[in-house]
């Protein structure tokens, strides 16, 4: 009997020991794998870390930290429900860990599970009473759930920590209003105003809430009282202006508007805001723009801390299609206030460009570059103005300076045109290699720049290089603009250079049909093509007409060499290769 009892005791001891050993072994295995997961995470090997963490929770589902880390990976993988479940487990397994609790709550908020988030946050605040950021979040959630009573309770808890303030009173008053308790909303702001009787802003807020709750006369009396004590109080002026407009009292509203626009203490940005409102109202009522302009004159008669009102006025004038000189006068005022206002200068440059005032364009751009050295448009317009004035060296110099400010954010259209014009200028100077490099750069920024494709292709044909490349580029231009005589002439000439005379004749005929005032160069090209296509009489006719046109142009400094070659072709009645 004793032996039997001893045997049972022995078996029980062995089994218990095995369980303990197994448990210890599992715990050691978990610790090792979790440590490795953390190491892999720190090393940036997140796939390995993720797999290891999943193994951890399989080994021991009572450890919070593995679930917490795993939740973050599930969130990254956009497995929101799995992520929430892991955060919830971590928070439940470690209820005293504030980081787990807060993270879980914020995850619930992000998933718009507000009631559950509220419950978690309330539990969190029971142990972290001074966390005003959490109180702010909780108040917001209660408001989202339209639980205004608890919103007020939460704001009161917040106020107990920070003390009474403008922000808190405004928040509570707004919630009372949403709740429908108008008197409580008013009383809240009255308490603040009474507590700080010398702060006119608080009195203004009190008047605002009276107005919002239909106590118009009381609100109006307070605004006036404020202005009696402080005539330049912007809050009271703005509020009375809005109130007069709501009541349809245009005389008093206009009078108050003038007081606001001449108020030296009111920010220029605030005055611009008021003027935008006046513009919108005037446009909606199809009102007389002279009233708006008159108010702009009042505002601009005062010292300007920034150009916001002047810019708004110029924009309004442009909207009303007022004369450019008038708008330009305002734009110059903008520049006087803000010399680095690139938009105003660009608009002035545009006006001068459209009026072909090239010297003004150059002067405006040159000044603008002192304040906006990285604005490529100023280099572009200045370079083009020099180009149109035949000041080719100055034009090239300006474009070369502009290229130095090119960066990844630069406008591809402008950069492309930069290089295209540079290519033309360099070719004019006889630097063919540099010209072709500029054309290549142009097409890297915008591979369908038709002007560049045409000129590049033509100049390649002139030197007899890369004719296949030239033909491909030129074909793109006529495909894009099949009736452009310049592009058609270039394509026909390249086909001629490739000795594809029949095809060249087809395209030169199209050129002559599309161009009502054909140039001497095009007519000469046509004659050369017809001659090599076998029609010598038509070629002579075209050469003679080309010479006549060249003679007319000669009085305007045409190429004398061109006339000599044409004369020789006609005299010898044959094509002469140049």
C-alpha positions in Angstrom: 0.0 0.0 0.0 2.8 2.3 0.9 4.6 1.3 -2.2 1.6 2.1 -4.4 1.3 5.6 -2.8 5.0 6.2 -3.4 4.6 5.2 -7.0 1.8 7.6 -7.6 3.7 10.4 -6.0 6.7 9.7 -8.2 4.7 9.7 -11.4 3.0 13.0 -10.4 6.4 14.6 -9.7 7.8 13.5 -13.0 4.8 14.8 -15.0 4.9 18.2 -13.2 8.6 18.6 -13.9 8.1 17.9 -17.6 5.4 20.6 -17.8 7.7 23.1 -16.1 10.6 22.2 -18.3 8.3 22.5 -21.4 7.0 25.9 -20.2 10.6 27.1 -19.5 11.6 25.8 -22.9 8.7 27.7 -24.7 9.5 30.9 -22.8 13.2 30.7 -23.8 12.3 30.0 -27.4 9.9 33.0 -27.5 12.5 35.3 -26.0 15.1 34.2 -28.5 12.9 34.6 -31.5 11.5 38.0 -30.3 15.0 39.3 -29.7 15.9 38.2 -33.3 12.8 39.9 -34.6 13.8 43.2 -33.0 17.3 42.9 -34.4 15.9 42.2 -37.9 13.6 45.2 -37.5 16.4 47.5 -36.5 18.5 46.3 -39.5 15.7 47.1 -41.8 14.9 43.5 -42.8 11.2 43.8 -42.2 10.1 40.7 -44.1 12.2 38.6 -41.7 11.0 40.6 -38.7 7.4 40.1 -39.7 7.7 36.3 -40.0 9.5 36.1 -36.7 6.9 38.1 -34.9 4.2 35.9 -36.3 6.1 32.9 -35.0 6.3 34.6 -31.5 2.6 34.9 -31.1 2.2 31.2 -32.2 4.6 30.2 -29.4 3.1 32.5 -26.7 -0.1 34.4 -27.3 0.1 36.1 -23.8 3.0 38.4 -24.6 1.8 41.9 -25.5 5.0 43.3 -27.1 4.9 40.8 -30.1 1.3 41.8 -30.9 2.2 45.5 -30.6 5.0 45.2 -33.2 3.0 42.9 -35.4 0.2 45.4 -35.5 2.4 48.0 -37.0 3.5 45.6 -39.8 -0.1 44.6 -40.5 -1.0 48.4 -40.8 1.8 48.9 -43.2 0.4 45.9 -45.3 -3.0 47.7 -45.2 -4.5 44.8 -43.2 -6.4 47.3 -41.0 -8.6 44.8 -39.2 -5.7 42.5 -38.4 -3.7 45.5 -37.2 -6.6 46.6 -34.9 -6.9 43.1 -33.5 -3.2 43.0 -32.7 -3.3 46.5 -31.1 -6.3 45.4 -29.1 -4.6 42.3 -27.8 -1.5 44.2 -26.8 -3.6 46.8 -24.9 -5.6 44.0 -23.2 -2.6 42.0 -22.3 -0.8 45.0 -20.9 -3.4 47.4 -19.5 -0.9 49.5 -17.6 1.2 50.3 -20.7 0.1 53.8 -21.7 1.8 53.6 -25.1 -0.2 50.5 -26.0 -3.4 52.0 -24.8 -2.9 55.3 -26.6 -1.8 53.7 -29.9 -4.8 51.4 -29.9 -7.1 54.4 -29.3 -5.6 56.4 -32.1 -5.8 53.4 -34.4 -9.5 53.1 -33.6 -10.0 56.8 -34.4 -8.2 56.4 -37.7 -10.6 53.5 -38.5 -13.5 55.8 -37.4 -14.6 53.4 -34.7 -15.3 56.4 -32.4 -17.5 54.8 -29.6 -14.8 52.1 -28.9 -12.1 54.8 -29.1 -13.9 56.9 -26.6 -14.1 53.9 -24.2 -10.3 53.2 -24.5 -9.5 56.9 -24.1 -11.6 57.3 -21.0 -9.8 54.3 -19.5 -6.4 55.8 -20.5 -7.3 59.2 -18.9 -8.2 57.5 -15.6 -4.5 56.9 -15.2 -3.2 59.9 -17.2 -5.4 62.7 -16.0 -3.1 65.6 -17.1 -2.9 64.6 -20.8 -4.7 67.7 -22.3 -3.9 66.5 -25.9 -6.0 63.3 -25.1 -8.7 65.4 -23.6 -8.8 67.5 -26.7 -9.1 64.4 -28.9 -11.8 63.0 -26.6 -13.8 66.2 -26.7 -13.6 66.1 -30.5 -14.9 62.5 -30.6 -17.8 63.2 -28.3 -18.7 66.1 -30.6 -18.5 63.8 -33.6 -20.9 61.5 -31.9 -23.1 64.5 -31.1 -22.8 63.7 -27.4 -22.7 67.3 -26.4 -23.1 66.8 -22.7 -20.0 64.7 -22.5 -18.2 67.1 -24.8 -18.9 69.9 -22.2 -17.8 67.6 -19.3 -14.5 66.9 -21.2 -13.9 70.5 -21.9 -14.5 71.3 -18.2 -11.9 68.7 -17.3 -9.5 70.3 -19.7 -10.3 73.8 -18.3 -9.5 72.6 -14.8 -6.0 71.8 -15.8 -5.2 74.8 -18.0 -7.5 77.4 -16.5 -10.1 79.6 -18.1 -9.1 80.9 -21.6 -10.5 82.5 -24.7 -10.0 79.2 -26.6 -11.8 77.1 -24.0 -14.7 79.5 -23.6 -15.2 79.8 -27.4 -15.2 76.0 -27.7 -17.7 75.5 -24.9 -20.0 78.3 -26.2 -20.0 76.7 -29.6 -20.9 73.3 -28.2 -23.8 74.9 -26.1 -25.0 76.5 -29.4 -24.9 73.1 -31.1 -26.8 71.6 -28.2 -29.5 74.2 -28.6 -28.8 75.8 -25.2 -28.5 79.4 -26.4 -28.5 80.9 -22.9 -25.6 78.7 -21.7 -23.7 79.7 -24.9 -24.2 83.4 -24.1 -23.5 82.9 -20.4 -20.2 81.2 -21.1 -18.8 84.1 -23.1 -20.3 86.6 -20.6 -18.4 84.9 -17.8 -15.2 85.3 -19.7 -15.9 88.9 -20.6 -16.8 89.7 -16.9 -13.7 88.0 -15.6 -11.5 90.1 -17.9 -13.4 93.4 -18.2 -10.4 95.3 -19.6 -10.0 93.0 -22.6 -12.0 94.4 -25.4 -11.5 91.3 -27.5 -13.4 89.2 -25.0 -16.2 91.7 -25.0 -16.2 91.4 -28.8 -16.5 87.6 -28.5 -19.4 88.1 -26.1 -21.1 90.3 -28.6 -20.5 87.8 -31.4 -22.3 85.0 -29.4 -25.1 87.4 -28.7 -25.4 88.1 -32.4 -25.2 84.4 -33.3 -28.1 83.8 -30.9 -30.3 86.5 -32.4 -29.7 89.1 -29.7 -28.9 91.7 -32.3 -29.5 94.9 -30.4 -27.5 93.8 -27.4 -24.6 92.8 -29.7 -24.7 96.1 -31.6 -24.6 98.0 -28.3 -21.5 96.2 -27.2 -19.7 96.7 -30.6 -20.5 100.4 -30.4 -19.3 100.6 -26.8 -16.0 98.9 -27.8 -15.5 101.5 -30.6 -16.2 104.3 -28.2 -13.3 103.1 -26.1 -11.1 102.0 -29.0 -12.2 103.6 -32.3 -9.7 101.4 -34.4 -10.8 98.1 -32.9 -10.8 95.9 -36.0 -13.0 93.1 -34.5 -15.8 95.5 -33.7 -15.6 97.3 -37.0 -15.7 94.0 -39.0 -18.6 92.7 -36.9 -20.6 95.8 -37.2 -19.9 96.0 -41.0 -21.2 92.4 -41.4 -24.3 93.2 -39.2 -25.2 96.3 -41.2 -25.0 94.3 -44.4 -27.2 91.6 -43.0 -29.8 94.3 -42.1 -29.6 95.8 -45.5 -28.3 99.2 -44.2 -26.0 100.0 -47.1 -25.3 103.6 -46.0 -24.0 102.5 -42.5 -22.2 99.4 -44.1 -20.3 101.6 -46.6 -19.4 104.1 -43.9 -18.0 101.3 -41.7 -16.2 99.8 -44.7 -14.4 103.1 -45.2 -13.5 103.2 -41.5 -12.0 99.7 -41.9 -10.1 100.5 -45.0 -8.5 103.5 -43.4 -7.9 101.8 -40.1 -4.1 101.9 -39.7 -4.1 99.1 -37.2 -6.0 96.6 -39.4 -3.7 94.2 -41.3 -3.6 94.7 -45.0 -4.4 91.0 -45.6 -7.6 91.5 -43.5 -8.6 94.5 -45.6 -7.9 92.5 -48.8 -10.3 89.8 -47.4 -13.0 92.4 -46.9 -12.4 93.7 -50.5 -12.7 90.2 -51.9 -16.1 89.8 -50.2 -17.2 93.2 -51.7 -16.2 92.0 -55.2 -18.1 88.7 -54.8 -21.2 90.5 -53.6 -20.9 93.1 -56.3 -20.6 90.5 -59.0 -23.5 88.4 -57.7 -25.7 91.5 -57.7 -24.4 92.7 -61.1 -23.5 95.9 -59.3 -21.6 99.0 -60.5 -17.9 98.3 -60.5 -17.2 102.0 -59.8 -18.2 101.4 -56.2 -15.6 98.6 -55.9 -12.9 100.8 -57.5 -13.8 103.7 -55.3 -13.2 101.5 -52.2 -9.9 100.3 -53.7 -8.9 103.9 -54.0 -9.7 104.5 -50.3 -7.7 101.4 -49.3 -4.7 102.2 -51.5 -4.5 105.8 -50.2 -3.2 104.3 -46.9 0.3 103.1 -46.3 0.6 99.5 -47.5 2.5 96.8 -45.5 2.2 94.4 -48.4 0.9 94.3 -51.9 -2.1 92.1 -51.4 -4.7 95.0 -52.0 -2.8 96.4 -55.0 -2.6 92.9 -56.5 -6.3 92.3 -55.9 -7.1 95.7 -57.5 -5.0 94.9 -60.6 -6.7 91.5 -60.9 -10.1 93.1 -60.6 -9.3 95.7 -63.2 -8.1 93.0 -65.6 -11.3 91.1 -64.9 -13.2 94.1 -65.9 -11.1 94.5 -69.1 -9.9 98.0 -68.1 -7.2 99.6 -70.3 -3.8 98.1 -70.0 -2.2 101.4 -69.1 -4.6 101.6 -66.1 -3.8 98.0 -65.0 -0.2 98.6 -65.6 -0.2 101.6 -63.3 -1.4 99.3 -60.5 1.1 96.7 -61.3 3.9 99.2 -61.0 2.5 100.1 -57.6 2.7 96.4 -56.7 6.3 96.4 -57.7 7.0 99.5 -55.7 5.6 97.8 -52.6 7.1 94.4 -53.3 10.0 94.6 -55.8 10.4 90.8 -55.9 6.8 90.2 -57.0 7.5 88.2 -60.1 3.9 87.7 -61.1 3.3 91.5 -61.4 6.5 92.0 -63.4 5.7 89.1 -65.7 2.3 90.7 -66.4 3.9 94.0 -67.2 6.4 92.2 -69.5 3.5 90.5 -71.2 1.8 93.9 -71.8 5.0 95.4 -73.3 5.6 92.3 -75.4 2.1 92.3 -76.9 2.5 96.0 -77.7 5.9 95.3 -79.3 7.6 97.7 -76.9 10.8 95.7 -77.1 13.0 98.3 -75.2 10.5 98.2 -72.3 10.5 94.4 -72.3 14.3 94.4 -72.0 14.3 97.1 -69.3 11.6 95.3 -67.3 13.3 91.9 -67.5 16.7 93.3 -66.7 15.3 94.9 -63.5 13.3 91.8 -62.7 16.4 89.6 -62.8 17.9 91.5 -60.0 15.1 90.4 -57.7 14.1 87.1 -59.3 17.4 85.7 -60.7 16.0 82.2 -60.9 12.8 83.1 -62.9 13.6 81.8 -66.4 10.7 83.7 -68.1 12.6 87.0 -67.7 15.6 85.6 -69.5 13.4 84.3 -72.2 11.5 87.5 -72.9 14.7 89.6 -72.7 16.5 87.3 -75.0 13.6 87.2 -77.5 13.3 91.0 -77.4 17.0 91.3 -78.3 16.5 88.7 -81.0 13.6 90.7 -82.6 15.8 93.8 -82.5 18.5 91.9 -84.4 20.8 92.3 -81.4 21.9 88.7 -81.8 25.0 88.8 -79.5 23.0 90.3 -76.7 20.3 87.7 -77.3 22.7 84.8 -77.1 24.3 86.2 -74.0 21.0 86.5 -72.3 19.9 83.0 -73.1 23.2 81.6 -72.0 22.8 83.3 -68.6 19.3 81.9 -68.4 20.5 78.3 -68.9 22.5 78.6 -65.8 19.4 78.6 -63.6 17.8 75.5 -65.2 16.8 72.8 -62.7 14.5 69.8 -62.5 11.5 72.0 -61.6 12.0 74.3 -64.7 9.2 74.7 -67.2 10.1 72.2 -70.1 8.4 74.5 -72.6 10.5 77.5 -71.7 13.8 75.5 -71.4 13.1 73.8 -74.8 12.6 77.2 -76.4 15.7 78.5 -74.7 17.8 75.9 -76.4 16.0 76.2 -79.7 16.6 79.9 -80.1 20.2 79.4 -78.9 20.7 76.8 -81.7 19.4 79.3 -84.3 21.7 82.1 -82.9 24.7 79.8 -82.8 24.1 78.6 -86.3 23.8 82.3 -87.4 27.3 82.8 -85.9 28.6 79.9 -87.9 29.1 77.6 -84.9 27.3 74.6 -86.4 28.6 72.0 -83.9 27.4 74.1 -80.9 24.1 74.8 -82.7 23.4 71.1 -83.2 24.2 70.4 -79.5 21.7 73.1 -78.5 19.1 71.6 -80.7 19.7 68.2 -79.1 19.3 69.7 -75.6 16.1 71.3 -76.8 14.6 68.0 -77.9 15.6 66.3 -74.7 13.3 68.8 -72.8 10.5 68.7 -75.3 10.9 66.2 -78.2 8.0 67.7 -80.2 9.3 71.3 -80.4 8.3 71.7 -84.1 10.3 74.8 -84.7 13.5 73.1 -83.5 12.8 69.9 -85.4 12.3 71.9 -88.6 15.4 74.1 -88.2 17.6 71.2 -87.0 16.5 69.0 -90.0 17.0 71.8 -92.5 20.5 72.7 -91.3 21.5 69.0 -91.3 20.4 68.9 -94.9 22.4 72.0 -95.7 25.6 70.4 -94.5 24.6 67.0 -95.9 24.8 65.2 -92.6 22.5 62.6 -91.0 19.9 62.9 -93.8 17.9 60.0 -92.4 17.7 61.6 -89.0 16.8 64.9 -90.7 14.1 63.3 -92.8 12.5 61.7 -89.7 12.5 64.9 -87.7 11.1 66.9 -90.7 8.4 64.3 -91.3 7.2 64.8 -87.7 6.6 68.5 -88.4 4.5 68.0 -91.5 2.5 65.3 -89.8 1.7 67.8 -87.0 1.1 70.7 -89.4 0.5 69.3 -92.9 -0.3 72.8 -94.4 2.7 74.7 -93.0 4.7 75.8 -96.1 7.9 76.2 -94.1 7.8 72.6 -92.8 6.7 71.3 -96.2 9.6 73.1 -98.0 12.1 71.7 -95.5 10.8 68.1 -96.0 10.8 68.5 -99.8 14.4 69.8 -99.7 15.6 66.9 -97.5 14.0 64.4 -100.0 15.8 66.3 -102.7 19.1 65.9 -100.9 18.4 62.2 -100.6 17.9 62.2 -104.4 14.2 61.2 -104.0 13.2 63.7 -106.6 9.7 62.4 -107.5 8.7 62.5 -103.8 10.4 65.9 -103.3 8.3 67.3 -106.2 5.0 66.2 -104.6 5.9 68.1 -101.4 7.3 71.2 -103.0 4.0 71.4 -105.0 2.1 71.4 -101.7 4.5 74.1 -100.4 3.7 76.4 -103.3 -0.1 75.7 -102.9 0.0 76.5 -99.2 2.2 79.6 -99.4 0.5 82.7 -101.0 3.7 84.8 -100.7 6.4 82.3 -101.5 9.9 83.4 -100.6 12.8 83.4 -103.1 14.5 80.5 -101.2 11.4 78.3 -101.6 11.1 79.2 -105.3 14.7 78.3 -105.8 14.2 75.0 -104.0 11.2 74.3 -106.2 13.3 75.1 -109.4 16.1 72.8 -108.2 13.6 70.0 -107.5 11.8 70.4 -110.8 15.1 70.4 -112.8 16.2 67.1 -111.2 12.8 65.6 -111.6 13.1 66.2 -115.4 11.0 69.4 -115.9 13.7 71.9 -117.0 11.3 74.5 -118.4 9.3 74.7 -115.2 12.6 74.9 -113.3 13.7 77.9 -115.4 10.3 79.6 -114.7 10.7 79.1 -111.0 14.3 80.3 -110.9 13.3 83.5 -112.8 10.5 84.1 -110.3 12.9 83.4 -107.4 15.4 86.0 -108.9 12.6 88.5 -109.2 11.7 88.0 -105.6 15.3 88.1 -104.5 15.7 91.4 -106.4 12.8 92.9 -104.6 14.3 91.8 -101.3 17.7 93.0 -102.3 16.6 96.5 -101.7 16.1 95.3 -98.2 19.7 93.9 -97.9 19.0 90.5 -99.4 21.8 87.9 -99.9 23.8 89.1 -103.0 25.4 85.6 -103.3 21.9 84.1 -103.7 21.2 86.4 -106.7 24.4 85.5 -108.4 23.7 81.8 -108.1 20.2 82.2 -109.5 21.5 84.3 -112.4 24.1 81.6 -113.2 21.4 78.8 -113.1 19.2 80.8 -115.5 22.0 81.7 -117.8 23.4 78.1 -118.0 19.8 76.7 -118.0 20.9 74.0 -115.5 21.0 73.1 -111.8 24.3 74.1 -110.2 25.2 72.3 -107.0 26.5 74.7 -104.3 
